[in-house]
Amino acid sequence: MTGLRMGAAAIVAVLLVGGCTSPEKNARYMAGHFRAQADLRTADGQDVGKAIAEEVDGAIRVMVEAHGLPKGAHGTHVHTVGKCDAPDFASAGGHWNPTQHQHGKENPMGPHAGDMPNLQVGESRADRTIFTLPGGTFQGLMDEDGAALVIHANADDYKTDPSGNSGGRIACGVFHAM
């Protein structure tokens, strides 16, 4: 196991032992960090991974471990609403953007707080990434209507507003406070 995989597995184990609360309640302070988990599913309900968000040093670190996805690059973003209604996950709203920037790290007016790197899915049909979202707080992320992590069909070009031309939404998970 790589260090990244062992670290993500350890975090998942801690979160599973810690239990969940409903997304409507405030996050529980656990081991010095606020944490939330999203179970990622396709529109037909297939499990394709997990995402874990935690507040660390004034930023939000998001860890995504995905499997069973089509090969290729897939735009990955934190979205503003904690709803993942099939078939298109439009219920998740737009990208989390508390600073009102445009989309993309290569956009001079960007990025959104919820913009993440593309997942790079290879022959194994899996990928994992850890990325820190600067700006925003956990309470902002887990506000009254919650938040979701969405994986898109295509690569994010990191510059086109509002979504980086990343195509349709192929997987979604609602963050639940831990």
C-alpha positions as CSV (number, residue, x, y, z in Angstrom):
1,M,0.0,0.0,0.0
2,T,1.2,3.5,-0.7
3,G,1.4,6.1,2.0
4,L,-1.5,7.9,0.4
5,R,-3.6,4.8,0.3
6,M,-2.8,3.8,3.9
7,G,-3.5,7.4,5.1
8,A,-6.9,7.5,3.3
9,A,-7.7,4.0,4.6
10,A,-6.8,5.1,8.2
11,I,-9.0,8.2,7.9
12,V,-11.9,6.1,6.6
13,A,-11.5,3.7,9.5
14,V,-11.5,6.5,12.0
15,L,-14.6,8.0,10.5
16,L,-16.5,4.8,10.4
17,V,-15.8,4.2,14.1
18,G,-16.8,7.8,14.9
19,G,-20.3,7.5,13.4
20,C,-22.4,10.0,11.6
21,T,-24.9,12.7,12.4
22,S,-27.5,14.1,10.1
23,P,-26.3,16.7,7.6
24,E,-28.7,19.3,9.1
25,K,-26.8,19.3,12.4
26,N,-23.5,21.1,13.1
27,A,-20.3,19.1,12.7
28,R,-18.9,17.5,15.8
29,Y,-15.4,18.6,16.8
30,M,-13.3,15.5,16.6
31,A,-9.6,15.2,17.3
32,G,-9.1,18.9,16.6
33,H,-10.8,18.9,13.2
34,F,-14.2,19.1,11.7
35,R,-14.9,16.2,9.3
36,A,-17.5,15.1,6.8
37,Q,-17.8,12.1,4.5
38,A,-19.6,11.7,1.2
39,D,-20.5,8.3,-0.3
40,L,-20.1,8.6,-4.1
41,R,-22.7,6.9,-6.2
42,T,-23.7,6.9,-9.9
43,A,-27.3,7.8,-11.0
44,D,-28.2,4.1,-10.9
45,G,-26.9,3.9,-7.3
46,Q,-23.6,2.1,-7.9
47,D,-21.0,2.8,-5.2
48,V,-18.0,4.4,-6.8
49,G,-16.1,5.7,-3.8
50,K,-15.9,8.1,-0.9
51,A,-14.8,11.7,-0.2
52,I,-13.7,13.0,3.1
53,A,-13.5,16.7,3.9
54,E,-11.8,18.0,7.0
55,E,-10.8,21.5,8.3
56,V,-7.1,21.8,8.7
57,D,-5.1,25.0,9.4
58,G,-7.8,27.4,8.1
59,A,-8.5,25.5,4.9
60,I,-10.5,22.4,3.9
61,R,-8.7,19.3,2.8
62,V,-10.7,16.9,0.6
63,M,-9.6,13.3,0.0
64,V,-11.3,11.4,-2.8
65,E,-11.0,7.7,-3.4
66,A,-13.0,6.6,-6.4
67,H,-13.3,3.3,-8.3
68,G,-15.4,1.9,-11.1
69,L,-15.3,5.0,-13.2
70,P,-14.8,5.3,-16.9
71,K,-11.1,5.7,-17.9
72,G,-9.9,9.2,-18.5
73,A,-9.8,12.6,-16.7
74,H,-12.8,13.7,-14.8
75,G,-13.6,17.1,-13.4
76,T,-14.2,16.9,-9.6
77,H,-15.8,19.7,-7.6
78,V,-17.4,20.5,-4.3
79,H,-21.0,21.7,-5.0
80,T,-23.1,24.1,-3.0
81,V,-26.1,21.9,-2.1
82,G,-26.2,18.6,-0.2
83,K,-28.5,16.8,-2.6
84,C,-27.7,14.2,-5.2
85,D,-31.0,13.5,-7.0
86,A,-30.7,11.2,-10.1
87,P,-30.5,11.2,-13.0
88,D,-28.3,14.3,-13.5
89,F,-27.5,15.4,-10.0
90,A,-28.5,19.0,-10.9
91,S,-29.9,19.2,-7.3
92,A,-26.3,19.6,-6.1
93,G,-26.3,23.2,-7.5
94,G,-23.2,24.9,-8.8
95,H,-19.7,24.9,-7.5
96,W,-19.0,25.9,-3.9
97,N,-18.0,29.5,-4.4
98,P,-18.2,31.7,-1.3
99,T,-15.7,34.2,-2.6
100,Q,-17.7,34.8,-5.9
101,H,-14.7,34.1,-8.2
102,Q,-15.0,32.6,-11.7
103,H,-14.1,29.0,-12.4
104,G,-10.7,27.6,-12.7
105,K,-7.1,27.9,-11.5
106,E,-6.0,29.1,-14.9
107,N,-8.8,31.8,-15.0
108,P,-7.4,35.2,-13.9
109,M,-10.8,35.8,-12.1
110,G,-10.7,32.3,-10.5
111,P,-10.9,29.8,-8.9
112,H,-14.0,28.8,-7.1
113,A,-13.4,27.5,-3.6
114,G,-14.8,24.1,-4.7
115,D,-12.5,23.6,-7.8
116,M,-10.4,20.5,-7.5
117,P,-7.9,18.7,-9.8
118,N,-9.2,16.2,-12.3
119,L,-9.3,12.6,-11.2
120,Q,-7.0,10.7,-13.6
121,V,-8.7,7.3,-14.0
122,G,-6.5,4.7,-15.7
123,E,-6.7,1.0,-16.5
124,S,-7.7,0.2,-12.9
125,R,-10.7,2.5,-13.3
126,A,-9.7,4.1,-10.0
127,D,-8.0,7.1,-8.6
128,R,-7.4,8.9,-5.3
129,T,-6.4,12.4,-4.6
130,I,-5.9,14.7,-1.7
131,F,-6.4,18.5,-2.3
132,T,-6.6,21.5,-0.1
133,L,-9.3,24.0,-0.8
134,P,-8.1,27.4,0.3
135,G,-10.6,29.9,1.7
136,G,-13.9,29.1,3.2
137,T,-14.6,27.4,6.4
138,F,-16.1,24.0,7.4
139,Q,-19.2,25.8,8.7
140,G,-19.5,27.6,5.4
141,L,-19.2,24.3,3.6
142,M,-21.6,22.5,5.8
143,D,-24.2,25.3,6.0
144,E,-27.9,24.8,6.2
145,D,-28.3,23.2,2.8
146,G,-25.1,21.2,3.0
147,A,-22.6,20.3,0.2
148,A,-21.9,17.6,-2.2
149,L,-18.9,16.2,-4.1
150,V,-19.6,15.7,-7.9
151,I,-17.5,13.9,-10.4
152,H,-18.0,14.9,-14.0
153,A,-17.9,12.9,-17.3
154,N,-15.0,14.9,-18.9
155,A,-11.8,16.7,-17.9
156,D,-12.0,20.2,-16.4
157,D,-10.1,22.6,-18.5
158,Y,-9.4,24.7,-15.4
159,K,-10.4,28.0,-17.0
160,T,-13.9,28.0,-18.6
161,D,-16.6,29.6,-16.3
162,P,-18.8,28.2,-14.8
163,S,-17.7,24.5,-14.8
164,G,-14.5,24.0,-16.9
165,N,-16.4,22.3,-19.8
166,S,-16.3,19.2,-17.6
167,G,-19.5,17.7,-19.0
168,G,-22.3,15.9,-17.3
169,R,-22.4,14.8,-13.7
170,I,-21.7,11.0,-13.4
171,A,-21.3,10.6,-9.7
172,C,-22.3,12.5,-6.6
173,G,-22.1,12.2,-2.8
174,V,-23.6,14.3,0.0
175,F,-21.3,15.3,2.8
176,H,-22.5,14.2,6.2
177,A,-20.9,15.7,9.3
178,M,-18.9,13.2,11.3
